Amino acid sequence: MSQEEEQLDQELRLLRKEVQQITQHRLFTTQSTVGKILALSFGRGLAFGLGSVIGASFLVSVVVYSLSQIDFIPVIGEWASRIAEQIQGVE
């Protein structure tokens, strides 16, 4: 065998070893089909999106409520009160 053939043989062995490690990974052994992997990824995306929307809604409502309680700073208090009124639909 020439040196080039030995290098190719060694690289092929290493490549086979890496592919074997990838296919034995927990993700591939627990969800063996593409459909299961896609469903899991879709579910994760939905959960992340829903959590982001709920968290942002809660954070915005707390900030607006807190700002609307500030009466000693006229500009911020009036501004926050108008925002709170618009959110509640009161004109």
Order of alpha helices (4+ residues) and beta strands (2+ residues): alpha-alpha-alpha-alpha
